[in-house]
Amino acid sequence: MADLFADEKTAPQPEAATPNAPLADRLRPRSLAEVVGQEHLTGAEGAIGRMVAAGKLSSMILWGPPGTGKTTIARLLADAVGMRFVPFPPSSPVSRT
Protein backbone atom coordinates (compact mmCIF):
# COMPACT_ATOMS: atom_id res chain seq x y z
CA MET A 1 0.00 0.00 0.00
CA ALA A 2 1.68 3.20 -1.15
CA ASP A 3 -0.45 5.69 0.78
CA LEU A 4 -3.22 4.95 3.24
CA PHE A 5 -4.93 8.27 2.50
CA ALA A 6 -4.29 8.52 -1.24
CA ASP A 7 -7.98 8.96 -2.11
CA GLU A 8 -8.61 11.68 0.46
CA LYS A 9 -8.28 15.34 -0.37
CA THR A 10 -5.59 17.30 1.43
CA ALA A 11 -6.67 19.96 3.87
CA PRO A 12 -6.54 23.53 2.60
CA GLN A 13 -3.23 25.24 3.29
CA PRO A 14 -3.25 28.09 5.80
CA GLU A 15 -3.20 31.43 4.06
CA ALA A 16 -1.12 34.42 5.03
CA ALA A 17 -2.56 36.17 8.06
CA THR A 18 -4.44 39.39 7.53
CA PRO A 19 -3.18 42.63 9.13
CA ASN A 20 -5.98 42.38 11.72
CA ALA A 21 -5.17 38.77 12.68
CA PRO A 22 -3.82 38.02 16.16
CA LEU A 23 -0.08 38.59 16.56
CA ALA A 24 0.58 34.84 16.93
CA ASP A 25 -1.06 34.17 13.55
CA ARG A 26 0.91 36.96 11.86
CA LEU A 27 4.24 35.70 13.26
CA ARG A 28 3.65 31.97 12.77
CA PRO A 29 6.20 30.35 10.41
CA ARG A 30 4.88 29.52 6.93
CA SER A 31 7.71 27.08 6.10
CA LEU A 32 10.21 24.89 7.97
CA ALA A 33 12.96 27.32 6.97
CA GLU A 34 11.24 30.01 9.07
CA VAL A 35 11.21 27.89 12.26
CA VAL A 36 13.66 29.26 14.83
CA GLY A 37 15.61 26.84 17.03
CA GLN A 38 16.33 23.11 16.98
CA GLU A 39 18.53 23.43 13.89
CA HIS A 40 20.36 20.27 14.97
CA LEU A 41 17.07 18.44 14.22
CA THR A 42 15.45 20.48 11.46
CA GLY A 43 18.61 21.42 9.54
CA ALA A 44 19.76 19.56 6.44
CA GLU A 45 21.92 17.17 8.50
CA GLY A 46 19.41 16.74 11.34
CA ALA A 47 17.08 13.76 11.73
CA ILE A 48 13.95 15.72 10.77
CA GLY A 49 15.72 17.52 7.93
CA ARG A 50 16.83 14.20 6.44
CA MET A 51 13.30 12.77 6.69
CA VAL A 52 11.88 15.83 4.91
CA ALA A 53 14.57 15.62 2.21
CA ALA A 54 13.64 11.97 1.66
CA GLY A 55 9.94 12.86 1.56
CA LYS A 56 9.09 10.38 4.32
CA LEU A 57 8.29 11.03 7.96
CA SER A 58 8.63 8.55 10.81
CA SER A 59 6.51 8.63 13.92
CA MET A 60 7.60 11.25 16.41
CA ILE A 61 6.35 12.92 19.55
CA LEU A 62 6.53 16.70 19.81
CA TRP A 63 6.52 17.52 23.51
CA GLY A 64 6.40 20.84 25.28
CA PRO A 65 4.20 23.38 27.01
CA PRO A 66 1.27 25.01 25.20
CA GLY A 67 2.16 27.70 22.69
CA THR A 68 5.65 26.49 21.83
CA GLY A 69 4.87 25.58 18.20
CA LYS A 70 4.28 21.83 18.29
CA THR A 71 1.18 21.96 16.11
CA THR A 72 2.74 24.51 13.76
CA ILE A 73 5.81 22.31 13.28
CA ALA A 74 3.65 19.22 12.71
CA ARG A 75 1.61 21.09 10.09
CA LEU A 76 4.77 22.36 8.36
CA LEU A 77 6.28 18.86 8.33
CA ALA A 78 3.15 17.42 6.75
CA ASP A 79 3.11 20.20 4.16
CA ALA A 80 6.80 19.70 3.36
CA VAL A 81 6.29 16.04 2.41
CA GLY A 82 2.81 16.37 0.90
CA MET A 83 0.94 14.61 3.69
CA ARG A 84 -2.45 15.45 5.12
CA PHE A 85 -2.48 17.04 8.58
CA VAL A 86 -5.44 16.51 10.89
CA PRO A 87 -5.19 18.37 14.21
CA PHE A 88 -7.13 17.27 17.24
CA PRO A 89 -7.31 18.88 20.66
CA PRO A 90 -5.18 17.11 23.26
CA SER A 91 -8.03 17.16 25.75
CA SER A 92 -10.47 15.32 23.49
CA PRO A 93 -11.53 11.93 24.89
CA VAL A 94 -10.17 8.91 23.12
CA SER A 95 -12.50 5.96 22.58
CA ARG A 96 -11.02 2.73 23.92
CA THR A 97 -13.51 0.34 22.38
N, CA, C and O atoms as CSV, one atom per row, in Angstrom:
chain,resi,resn,atom,element,x,y,z
A,1,MET,N,N,0.848,-1.166,0.000
A,1,MET,CA,C,0.000,0.000,0.000
A,1,MET,C,C,0.896,1.231,0.000
A,1,MET,O,O,1.661,1.440,0.941
A,2,ALA,N,N,0.810,2.036,-1.033
A,2,ALA,CA,C,1.677,3.199,-1.154
A,2,ALA,C,C,1.289,4.304,-0.189
A,2,ALA,O,O,2.159,4.887,0.458
A,3,ASP,N,N,-0.009,4.604,-0.077
A,3,ASP,CA,C,-0.445,5.695,0.784
A,3,ASP,C,C,-1.831,5.385,1.314
A,3,ASP,O,O,-2.775,5.234,0.538
A,4,LEU,N,N,-1.959,5.291,2.602
A,4,LEU,CA,C,-3.217,4.949,3.238
A,4,LEU,C,C,-4.309,5.961,2.910
A,4,LEU,O,O,-5.481,5.595,2.828
A,5,PHE,N,N,-3.946,7.221,2.722
A,5,PHE,CA,C,-4.930,8.271,2.503
A,5,PHE,C,C,-4.880,8.828,1.081
A,5,PHE,O,O,-5.215,9.994,0.870
A,6,ALA,N,N,-4.475,8.033,0.119
A,6,ALA,CA,C,-4.286,8.521,-1.244
A,6,ALA,C,C,-5.568,9.062,-1.853
A,6,ALA,O,O,-5.506,9.993,-2.656
A,7,ASP,N,N,-6.723,8.521,-1.507
A,7,ASP,CA,C,-7.976,8.960,-2.113
A,7,ASP,C,C,-8.575,10.179,-1.421
A,7,ASP,O,O,-9.516,10.777,-1.942
A,8,GLU,N,N,-8.058,10.552,-0.278
A,8,GLU,CA,C,-8.611,11.677,0.457
A,8,GLU,C,C,-7.987,12.974,-0.015
A,8,GLU,O,O,-6.816,13.016,-0.392
A,9,LYS,N,N,-8.786,14.032,0.011
A,9,LYS,CA,C,-8.278,15.342,-0.368
A,9,LYS,C,C,-7.434,15.897,0.762
A,9,LYS,O,O,-7.697,15.629,1.935
A,10,THR,N,N,-6.426,16.664,0.409
A,10,THR,CA,C,-5.594,17.297,1.429
A,10,THR,C,C,-6.325,18.505,1.986
A,10,THR,O,O,-7.122,19.138,1.294
A,11,ALA,N,N,-6.049,18.813,3.226
A,11,ALA,CA,C,-6.668,19.963,3.874
A,11,ALA,C,C,-6.157,21.237,3.227
A,11,ALA,O,O,-5.016,21.288,2.770
A,12,PRO,N,N,-7.001,22.275,3.183
A,12,PRO,CA,C,-6.537,23.529,2.597
A,12,PRO,C,C,-5.363,24.101,3.381
A,12,PRO,O,O,-5.320,24.019,4.608
A,13,GLN,N,N,-4.422,24.675,2.659
A,13,GLN,CA,C,-3.233,25.237,3.288
A,13,GLN,C,C,-3.582,26.548,3.981
A,13,GLN,O,O,-4.397,27.316,3.470
A,14,PRO,N,N,-2.976,26.817,5.142
A,14,PRO,CA,C,-3.254,28.088,5.801
A,14,PRO,C,C,-2.745,29.244,4.954
A,14,PRO,O,O,-1.634,29.208,4.425
A,15,GLU,N,N,-3.578,30.267,4.839
A,15,GLU,CA,C,-3.197,31.431,4.058
A,15,GLU,C,C,-2.441,32.411,4.936
A,15,GLU,O,O,-2.425,32.289,6.160
A,16,ALA,N,N,-1.823,33.371,4.297
A,16,ALA,CA,C,-1.118,34.416,5.035
A,16,ALA,C,C,-2.121,35.152,5.920
A,16,ALA,O,O,-3.256,35.399,5.514
A,17,ALA,N,N,-1.697,35.493,7.113
A,17,ALA,CA,C,-2.565,36.171,8.061
A,17,ALA,C,C,-2.860,37.592,7.602
A,17,ALA,O,O,-2.013,38.263,7.013
A,18,THR,N,N,-4.063,38.028,7.881
A,18,THR,CA,C,-4.442,39.393,7.533
A,18,THR,C,C,-3.836,40.358,8.543
A,18,THR,O,O,-3.436,39.941,9.630
A,19,PRO,N,N,-3.763,41.645,8.199
A,19,PRO,CA,C,-3.182,42.626,9.133
A,19,PRO,C,C,-3.923,42.702,10.471
A,19,PRO,O,O,-3.339,43.097,11.480
A,20,ASN,N,N,-5.201,42.328,10.483
A,20,ASN,CA,C,-5.985,42.378,11.724
A,20,ASN,C,C,-5.956,41.069,12.503
A,20,ASN,O,O,-6.580,40.968,13.559
A,21,ALA,N,N,-5.242,40.069,12.001
A,21,ALA,CA,C,-5.172,38.769,12.677
A,21,ALA,C,C,-4.385,38.911,13.975
A,21,ALA,O,O,-3.588,39.838,14.120
A,22,PRO,N,N,-4.603,37.997,14.920
A,22,PRO,CA,C,-3.819,38.025,16.165
A,22,PRO,C,C,-2.321,37.950,15.866
A,22,PRO,O,O,-1.903,37.378,14.859
A,23,LEU,N,N,-1.531,38.534,16.749
A,23,LEU,CA,C,-0.085,38.586,16.562
A,23,LEU,C,C,0.513,37.195,16.335
A,23,LEU,O,O,1.385,37.028,15.483
A,24,ALA,N,N,0.052,36.205,17.087
A,24,ALA,CA,C,0.580,34.839,16.933
A,24,ALA,C,C,0.368,34.327,15.512
A,24,ALA,O,O,1.249,33.673,14.953
A,25,ASP,N,N,-0.789,34.615,14.925
A,25,ASP,CA,C,-1.055,34.172,13.549
A,25,ASP,C,C,-0.168,34.899,12.551
A,25,ASP,O,O,0.282,34.302,11.573
A,26,ARG,N,N,0.089,36.185,12.787
A,26,ARG,CA,C,0.914,36.958,11.863
A,26,ARG,C,C,2.381,36.551,11.930
A,26,ARG,O,O,3.099,36.676,10.938
A,27,LEU,N,N,2.839,36.064,13.088
A,27,LEU,CA,C,4.243,35.697,13.255
A,27,LEU,C,C,4.529,34.218,13.031
A,27,LEU,O,O,5.690,33.814,12.968
A,28,ARG,N,N,3.485,33.414,12.910
A,28,ARG,CA,C,3.652,31.968,12.767
A,28,ARG,C,C,4.443,31.637,11.504
A,28,ARG,O,O,4.169,32.203,10.446
A,29,PRO,N,N,5.422,30.729,11.595
A,29,PRO,CA,C,6.203,30.346,10.407
A,29,PRO,C,C,5.303,29.765,9.327
A,29,PRO,O,O,4.333,29.068,9.623
A,30,ARG,N,N,5.628,30.053,8.083
A,30,ARG,CA,C,4.880,29.523,6.933
A,30,ARG,C,C,5.653,28.396,6.239
A,30,ARG,O,O,5.121,27.740,5.343
A,31,SER,N,N,6.907,28.170,6.654
A,31,SER,CA,C,7.711,27.080,6.103
A,31,SER,C,C,8.686,26.613,7.184
A,31,SER,O,O,8.932,27.322,8.161
A,32,LEU,N,N,9.237,25.415,6.996
A,32,LEU,CA,C,10.210,24.892,7.966
A,32,LEU,C,C,11.441,25.783,8.054
A,32,LEU,O,O,12.067,25.872,9.110
A,33,ALA,N,N,11.790,26.439,6.962
A,33,ALA,CA,C,12.961,27.321,6.968
A,33,ALA,C,C,12.767,28.509,7.903
A,33,ALA,O,O,13.750,29.086,8.366
A,34,GLU,N,N,11.527,28.887,8.191
A,34,GLU,CA,C,11.240,30.014,9.074
A,34,GLU,C,C,11.209,29.630,10.554
A,34,GLU,O,O,11.151,30.512,11.411
A,35,VAL,N,N,11.248,28.342,10.870
A,35,VAL,CA,C,11.214,27.889,12.263
A,35,VAL,C,C,12.542,28.232,12.923
A,35,VAL,O,O,13.610,27.943,12.383
A,36,VAL,N,N,12.462,28.849,14.094
A,36,VAL,CA,C,13.662,29.257,14.825
A,36,VAL,C,C,13.957,28.229,15.909
A,36,VAL,O,O,13.061,27.844,16.659
A,37,GLY,N,N,15.199,27.786,15.996
A,37,GLY,CA,C,15.613,26.838,17.025
A,37,GLY,C,C,15.595,25.401,16.524
A,37,GLY,O,O,14.991,25.090,15.498
A,38,GLN,N,N,16.260,24.546,17.261
A,38,GLN,CA,C,16.331,23.111,16.980
A,38,GLN,C,C,16.952,22.802,15.618
A,38,GLN,O,O,16.597,21.812,14.978
A,39,GLU,N,N,17.889,23.659,15.174
A,39,GLU,CA,C,18.529,23.430,13.886
A,39,GLU,C,C,19.243,22.084,13.828
A,39,GLU,O,O,19.390,21.511,12.749
A,40,HIS,N,N,19.689,21.573,14.976
A,40,HIS,CA,C,20.357,20.271,14.971
A,40,HIS,C,C,19.387,19.157,14.575
A,40,HIS,O,O,19.820,18.068,14.196
A,41,LEU,N,N,18.080,19.417,14.659
A,41,LEU,CA,C,17.074,18.441,14.225
A,41,LEU,C,C,16.474,18.793,12.873
A,41,LEU,O,O,16.301,17.922,12.021
A,42,THR,N,N,16.154,20.073,12.676
A,42,THR,CA,C,15.453,20.482,11.464
A,42,THR,C,C,16.379,20.868,10.315
A,42,THR,O,O,15.927,20.985,9.177
A,43,GLY,N,N,17.652,21.064,10.589
A,43,GLY,CA,C,18.610,21.420,9.539
A,43,GLY,C,C,18.828,20.273,8.571
A,43,GLY,O,O,18.356,19.159,8.798
A,44,ALA,N,N,19.542,20.548,7.496
A,44,ALA,CA,C,19.764,19.557,6.436
A,44,ALA,C,C,20.386,18.263,6.951
A,44,ALA,O,O,20.079,17.185,6.443
A,45,GLU,N,N,21.259,18.359,7.958
A,45,GLU,CA,C,21.920,17.167,8.496
A,45,GLU,C,C,21.199,16.574,9.705
A,45,GLU,O,O,21.596,15.519,10.201
A,46,GLY,N,N,20.153,17.232,10.182
A,46,GLY,CA,C,19.409,16.741,11.338
A,46,GLY,C,C,18.454,15.620,10.969
A,46,GLY,O,O,18.160,15.409,9.792
A,47,ALA,N,N,17.973,14.906,11.968
A,47,ALA,CA,C,17.080,13.764,11.734
A,47,ALA,C,C,15.808,14.183,10.994
A,47,ALA,O,O,15.401,13.518,10.042
A,48,ILE,N,N,15.188,15.262,11.417
A,48,ILE,CA,C,13.954,15.715,10.766
A,48,ILE,C,C,14.256,16.255,9.374
A,48,ILE,O,O,13.506,15.996,8.434
A,49,GLY,N,N,15.334,16.993,9.236
A,49,GLY,CA,C,15.716,17.519,7.925
A,49,GLY,C,C,15.960,16.416,6.910
A,49,GLY,O,O,15.584,16.545,5.745
A,50,ARG,N,N,16.589,15.328,7.349
A,50,ARG,CA,C,16.829,14.202,6.438
A,50,ARG,C,C,15.530,13.510,6.058
A,50,ARG,O,O,15.364,13.088,4.913
A,51,MET,N,N,14.602,13.388,7.014
A,51,MET,CA,C,13.301,12.775,6.695
A,51,MET,C,C,12.556,13.614,5.662
A,51,MET,O,O,11.985,13.076,4.713
A,52,VAL,N,N,12.563,14.938,5.851
A,52,VAL,CA,C,11.881,15.831,4.909
A,52,VAL,C,C,12.538,15.738,3.538
A,52,VAL,O,O,11.843,15.679,2.524
A,53,ALA,N,N,13.857,15.724,3.495
A,53,ALA,CA,C,14.567,15.621,2.213
A,53,ALA,C,C,14.215,14.326,1.481
A,53,ALA,O,O,14.139,14.296,0.253
A,54,ALA,N,N,14.003,13.258,2.252
A,54,ALA,CA,C,13.640,11.973,1.657
A,54,ALA,C,C,12.157,11.901,1.317
A,54,ALA,O,O,11.726,10.994,0.606
A,55,GLY,N,N,11.374,12.853,1.824
A,55,GLY,CA,C,9.938,12.856,1.556
A,55,GLY,C,C,9.158,11.857,2.374
A,55,GLY,O,O,8.029,11.514,2.024
A,56,LYS,N,N,9.752,11.377,3.475
A,56,LYS,CA,C,9.092,10.379,4.324
A,56,LYS,C,C,9.292,10.746,5.781
A,56,LYS,O,O,10.410,11.026,6.212
A,57,LEU,N,N,8.206,10.744,6.535
A,57,LEU,CA,C,8.290,11.034,7.963
A,57,LEU,C,C,8.089,9.769,8.771
A,57,LEU,O,O,7.266,8.925,8.419
A,58,SER,N,N,8.836,9.638,9.847
A,58,SER,CA,C,8.631,8.554,10.806
A,58,SER,C,C,7.761,9.086,11.934
A,58,SER,O,O,7.541,10.293,12.042
A,59,SER,N,N,7.280,8.203,12.753
A,59,SER,CA,C,6.507,8.631,13.918
A,59,SER,C,C,7.402,9.417,14.854
A,59,SER,O,O,8.573,9.086,15.038
A,60,MET,N,N,6.841,10.460,15.443
A,60,MET,CA,C,7.596,11.250,16.410
A,60,MET,C,C,6.623,11.886,17.392
A,60,MET,O,O,5.437,12.049,17.103
A,61,ILE,N,N,7.136,12.232,18.527
A,61,ILE,CA,C,6.355,12.924,19.550
A,61,ILE,C,C,6.955,14.307,19.725
A,61,ILE,O,O,8.145,14.448,20.005
A,62,LEU,N,N,6.123,15.327,19.557
A,62,LEU,CA,C,6.533,16.700,19.814
A,62,LEU,C,C,6.002,17.047,21.195
A,62,LEU,O,O,4.790,17.082,21.408
A,63,TRP,N,N,6.897,17.302,22.126
A,63,TRP,CA,C,6.517,17.519,23.506
A,63,TRP,C,C,6.920,18.908,23.951
A,63,TRP,O,O,7.991,19.395,23.588
A,64,GLY,N,N,6.076,19.542,24.728
A,64,GLY,CA,C,6.401,20.845,25.282
A,64,GLY,C,C,5.157,21.541,25.784
A,64,GLY,O,O,4.041,21.073,25.557
A,65,PRO,N,N,5.342,22.657,26.467
A,65,PRO,CA,C,4.197,23.384,27.006
A,65,PRO,C,C,3.358,24.007,25.880
A,65,PRO,O,O,3.826,24.140,24.750
A,66,PRO,N,N,2.124,24.383,26.200
A,66,PRO,CA,C,1.268,25.012,25.195
A,66,PRO,C,C,1.919,26.266,24.613
A,66,PRO,O,O,2.608,27.007,25.313
A,67,GLY,N,N,1.689,26.484,23.338
A,67,GLY,CA,C,2.155,27.699,22.695
A,67,GLY,C,C,3.589,27.691,22.233
A,67,GLY,O,O,4.121,28.742,21.874
A,68,THR,N,N,4.239,26.531,22.230
A,68,THR,CA,C,5.647,26.486,21.826
A,68,THR,C,C,5.850,26.083,20.367
A,68,THR,O,O,6.989,25.986,19.909
A,69,GLY,N,N,4.759,25.846,19.630
A,69,GLY,CA,C,4.868,25.585,18.203
A,69,GLY,C,C,4.783,24.134,17.776
A,69,GLY,O,O,5.121,23.812,16.637
A,70,LYS,N,N,4.345,23.254,18.651
A,70,LYS,CA,C,4.282,21.833,18.289
A,70,LYS,C,C,3.334,21.594,17.113
A,70,LYS,O,O,3.690,20.906,16.157
A,71,THR,N,N,2.147,22.153,17.183
A,71,THR,CA,C,1.177,21.963,16.108
A,71,THR,C,C,1.643,22.638,14.828
A,71,THR,O,O,1.476,22.086,13.741
A,72,THR,N,N,2.219,23.815,14.944
A,72,THR,CA,C,2.737,24.513,13.761
A,72,THR,C,C,3.812,23.682,13.081
A,72,THR,O,O,3.799,23.539,11.859
A,73,ILE,N,N,4.741,23.133,13.853
A,73,ILE,CA,C,5.810,22.312,13.279
A,73,ILE,C,C,5.235,21.051,12.635
A,73,ILE,O,O,5.668,20.658,11.551
A,74,ALA,N,N,4.271,20.420,13.289
A,74,ALA,CA,C,3.652,19.222,12.712
A,74,ALA,C,C,2.973,19.550,11.389
A,74,ALA,O,O,3.084,18.787,10.430
A,75,ARG,N,N,2.274,20.674,11.329
A,75,ARG,CA,C,1.611,21.091,10.089
A,75,ARG,C,C,2.651,21.373,8.996
A,75,ARG,O,O,2.466,20.969,7.848
A,76,LEU,N,N,3.724,22.055,9.342
A,76,LEU,CA,C,4.769,22.361,8.364
A,76,LEU,C,C,5.452,21.098,7.857
A,76,LEU,O,O,5.771,20.999,6.672
A,77,LEU,N,N,5.680,20.136,8.742
A,77,LEU,CA,C,6.282,18.864,8.325
A,77,LEU,C,C,5.377,18.138,7.342
A,77,LEU,O,O,5.840,17.640,6.316
A,78,ALA,N,N,4.097,18.079,7.652
A,78,ALA,CA,C,3.147,17.421,6.748
A,78,ALA,C,C,3.132,18.124,5.390
A,78,ALA,O,O,3.153,17.470,4.347
A,79,ASP,N,N,3.097,19.446,5.410
A,79,ASP,CA,C,3.109,20.202,4.156
A,79,ASP,C,C,4.379,19.939,3.359
A,79,ASP,O,O,4.328,19.813,2.136
A,80,ALA,N,N,5.509,19.855,4.037
A,80,ALA,CA,C,6.802,19.696,3.362
A,80,ALA,C,C,6.910,18.373,2.611
A,80,ALA,O,O,7.625,18.286,1.613
A,81,VAL,N,N,6.210,17.348,3.081
A,81,VAL,CA,C,6.289,16.043,2.413
A,81,VAL,C,C,4.992,15.666,1.711
A,81,VAL,O,O,4.838,14.536,1.248
A,82,GLY,N,N,4.052,16.619,1.629
A,82,GLY,CA,C,2.808,16.371,0.905
A,82,GLY,C,C,1.842,15.452,1.612
A,82,GLY,O,O,1.070,14.748,0.962
A,83,MET,N,N,1.870,15.446,2.933
A,83,MET,CA,C,0.944,14.609,3.689
A,83,MET,C,C,-0.205,15.457,4.229
A,83,MET,O,O,-0.094,16.677,4.352
A,84,ARG,N,N,-1.290,14.796,4.542
A,84,ARG,CA,C,-2.452,15.451,5.121
A,84,ARG,C,C,-2.223,15.622,6.613
A,84,ARG,O,O,-1.691,14.722,7.264
A,85,PHE,N,N,-2.618,16.765,7.163
A,85,PHE,CA,C,-2.482,17.036,8.581
A,85,PHE,C,C,-3.869,17.198,9.177
A,85,PHE,O,O,-4.666,18.007,8.701
A,86,VAL,N,N,-4.158,16.425,10.221
A,86,VAL,CA,C,-5.443,16.511,10.892
A,86,VAL,C,C,-5.186,16.799,12.368
A,86,VAL,O,O,-4.791,15.903,13.113
A,87,PRO,N,N,-5.409,18.046,12.796
A,87,PRO,CA,C,-5.188,18.371,14.209
A,87,PRO,C,C,-6.347,17.876,15.063
A,87,PRO,O,O,-7.478,17.775,14.588
A,88,PHE,N,N,-6.070,17.575,16.289
A,88,PHE,CA,C,-7.128,17.268,17.237
A,88,PHE,C,C,-6.701,17.802,18.589
A,88,PHE,O,O,-5.519,17.773,18.933
A,89,PRO,N,N,-7.665,18.290,19.354
A,89,PRO,CA,C,-7.308,18.877,20.657
A,89,PRO,C,C,-6.787,17.807,21.615
A,89,PRO,O,O,-7.341,16.710,21.673
A,90,PRO,N,N,-5.747,18.111,22.354
A,90,PRO,CA,C,-5.176,17.111,23.257
A,90,PRO,C,C,-6.110,16.707,24.372
A,90,PRO,O,O,-5.910,15.657,24.983
A,91,SER,N,N,-7.127,17.502,24.661
A,91,SER,CA,C,-8.031,17.163,25.748
A,91,SER,C,C,-9.232,16.371,25.281
A,91,SER,O,O,-10.097,16.034,26.090
A,92,SER,N,N,-9.310,16.060,23.969
A,92,SER,CA,C,-10.474,15.323,23.490
A,92,SER,C,C,-10.391,13.878,23.977
A,92,SER,O,O,-9.317,13.277,23.974
A,93,PRO,N,N,-11.536,13.323,24.397
A,93,PRO,CA,C,-11.529,11.934,24.887
A,93,PRO,C,C,-11.230,10.964,23.756
A,93,PRO,O,O,-11.649,11.165,22.616
A,94,VAL,N,N,-10.514,9.931,24.085
A,94,VAL,CA,C,-10.166,8.908,23.124
A,94,VAL,C,C,-10.997,7.668,23.418
A,94,VAL,O,O,-11.014,7.181,24.549
A,95,SER,N,N,-11.680,7.161,22.412
A,95,SER,CA,C,-12.500,5.963,22.582
A,95,SER,C,C,-11.582,4.755,22.729
A,95,SER,O,O,-10.646,4.589,21.948
A,96,ARG,N,N,-11.837,3.934,23.697
A,96,ARG,CA,C,-11.021,2.729,23.923
A,96,ARG,C,C,-11.803,1.463,23.648
A,96,ARG,O,O,-11.585,0.440,24.297
A,97,THR,N,N,-12.709,1.523,22.694
A,97,THR,CA,C,-13.512,0.341,22.376
A,97,THR,C,C,-12.943,-0.401,21.215
A,97,THR,O,O,-13.492,-1.425,20.808
